[in-house]
Structures are given as structure tokens and as C-alpha cells.
Amino acid sequence: MTGINRRSANTLGIATTLVDALLAFRRGQHKSGLLLLGAAALSKRVNGLGTATSVLLRLIRKFK
């Protein structure tokens, strides 16, 4: 079994950001969903952007 390399970790981060975006849309949080979709698209160029955006949104919701 092979370990997780940088490319697969980036792909996994993009996928989880897309799942978070879909869940945000289902909850009626359209602005968050659009922000997460944009972050997922930009994550192809900027590693970790989608994950950082997702974590930031979760923290904002928690402390709101």
C-alpha cells in the first residue's frame, strides 16, 4: 500500500471542499457554498486554499 503523496492530498482537499460546498447549499447557505466552490476551483493552483476556507467558515459559524 502506498502512502499519500502531495498530489493525492491536494485532490482529497479539493473533493472535501466540494462536499462542504454541496452541504452548505443544502443548508441554504448560498454565500458559503459559492465561497467554497470558488476555493475548490482555486485549490488547483493554491494548495490548501479550500481546506483553509472550509476551516475558517466552520470557525466563523461556531463563534457566531
C-alpha positions in Angstrom: 0.0 0.0 0.0 1.3 3.4 -0.9 1.2 6.5 1.3 -0.5 9.7 0.5 1.6 12.0 -1.7 1.2 15.7 -2.3 -1.0 15.3 -5.4 -3.4 12.9 -3.8 -3.6 15.0 -0.7 -4.5 18.1 -2.8 -7.1 16.1 -4.7 -8.6 14.9 -1.4 -8.7 18.5 -0.2 -10.5 19.7 -3.3 -13.0 16.9 -3.0 -13.8 17.6 0.7 -14.2 21.3 -0.1 -16.7 20.4 -2.9 -18.6 18.2 -0.4 -18.7 21.1 2.1 -20.0 23.4 -0.7 -22.8 21.0 -1.5 -23.7 20.7 2.1 -23.8 24.4 2.5 -26.1 24.7 -0.5 -28.4 22.1 1.0 -28.5 24.0 4.3 -29.5 27.2 2.4 -26.1 28.9 3.0 -25.7 30.0 -0.6 -22.9 32.5 0.1 -20.8 30.0 1.9 -21.5 27.4 -0.9 -20.3 29.8 -3.5 -17.2 30.8 -1.5 -16.3 27.1 -1.1 -16.9 26.4 -4.7 -14.5 29.2 -5.6 -12.0 28.0 -3.1 -12.2 24.5 -4.5 -11.6 25.8 -8.0 -8.6 27.9 -6.9 -7.2 25.0 -4.9 -5.9 23.5 -8.1 -3.4 26.5 -8.2 -3.0 27.3 -4.4 -2.6 24.2 -2.3 -4.6 24.1 0.9 -6.8 27.1 0.0 -10.0 25.0 0.0 -9.2 23.4 3.3 -8.3 26.7 4.9 -11.5 28.3 3.7 -13.6 25.4 5.0 -11.9 25.5 8.4 -12.4 29.3 8.5 -16.1 29.1 7.7 -16.6 26.4 10.4 -14.9 28.6 13.0 -17.0 31.6 12.0 -20.2 29.6 12.3 -19.0 28.2 15.7 -18.2 31.5 17.2 -21.1 33.4 15.6 
